[in-house]
């Protein structure tokens, strides 16, 4: 799998929780002619879709996880873990989210309601200072809190 320099830049922006319009505005800075799309949102969405296809990812969070595992995303150094640590009931659904599973499937695997999973994940985002699931996964990789292999079938050939 090959990924261009621009796509690697966009993957980094995805890891920081940036939206399609924010990514599109970034791309507009001197490269708009190389990226199809009528507006910032379209431009950003087009590149994000290309990255998801190239990485065979089910969504943004999964793409960021793959990017972190493959070294395509530069992880920040010196991130301090939350003072209270990360409780297992918040980390478990994050691990499954990183592997590309939707809330309903995470809930089924953990024998929890989808609302509980969503609530646990959003509390984790707040604890990490993350703006999105992708940003949380990026931060968890930087903290070395995610396992080195996927816990589900999605990564097995």
Secondary structure, DSSP 8 states (H G I E B T S, - for coil): ----HHHHHHHHHHHTT--HHHHHHHHHHHHGGGS--SSHHHHHHHHHHHHHHHHT-SSHHHHHHHHHHTT-S---SS----TT---HHHHHHHHHHHTT--HHHHHHHHT--HHHHHHHHHHHHHHHT-SSHHHHHHHHHHTT-S-SS-SSGGG--
